[in-house]
Amino acid sequence: MVEFHGYHSESYTTMPITLPSQQYGFWLVREAISRGAVVLVMRAERDWHIAVPELAVCDKVFANRVPQSSSITAGNYGVKGFRTVVAALS
């Protein structure tokens, strides 16, 4: 699990800078992509795609359809996304 920003916010807005600590999280996601891991983007999808452009070309990246929910379901990630997660965990 990698948070885009490692702090709680009641009203999220994109920061105008990238914090040095975020670079490590971005690196972790790139490493996950390179080893073929399934990546679930739960929140801040646009920001993640800007920070880690490799997400756009990976076929195992699935974005949450309802960002207010962190449930991993077929309704939230689509049938393909949900089946990919289940297969990875099996």
N, C-alpha and C positions, 0 to 999 in steps of 0.2 A: 504494500500500500504506500503510495507516494502522494502527498498533498502538494497542490500547487503552491499554496502558502500555508505554512505550518502554524497558523493561529486562527482562532475563532473570529468570525465577523457576522454581525447581525444584518449588515447590508453590504454585500460584496461589490467592490468596484475594482477595475484593473488598475494596478499601480503603474506609475509612469517610469519606474525603474525595475530592473531585475536584481534581487538581493543576491549577494554572493552565495548564501546558503542554498538558494534555489538551483544553482548550477549542478550541485551534487544530485538532487532529485531528477533533473533533466537527464543527467548521465545515466542514472539507474534505469530510467525508462528506455533510453537508447540501447542499453545493454540487454534489457528484457526483449526488446524488438529483435535485436541481432541474434538472440538464442531461440527465437520462435515462440516466445511466451504469448499467451492471450492477454490483451490489454483492455481493461474496461475503464472508459472515461466516464466518471460519475458527475463531475461538475466542471465548469469553466472550460468547456470543450474548445471554444475559439482560442482561448489563451494557451491551452496545451498545444494546439496545432501550430500556433505561432512560435512557441518556445521549442517544440520538437517536431520539425517539419516531416520527419520520417514517419510519423503517425499516419500521414495522408496516403502513403503507399504500402502500408502493411495490411495484409488481408485478415489479420487476427486482432484488429482493433475495432471495438464496438462502443458506441456512445449511448449513454443513458437517455431514453426518450423523455423521462420525467425527472429532471435534476433535483427535485425536492425529495425524491425517494431513492434510497440506496439499495433497494431490493433487487436481487439478481433473479429476474424472471423473464419468461419469453415475452411478456407484455412490455417489459422495460428495455430489453436488449434485442428484441426480435427473435424469431425462432432459430435462425442461423446462429446468432450470438449466444443464445442460451445453450443450444446443442454443443457449440464449440467449447463453452465453459465446462459443461458436464463431461464431455469427452476428455478434456485436459485433466479433470479431477479424477477420472476413472482409472 
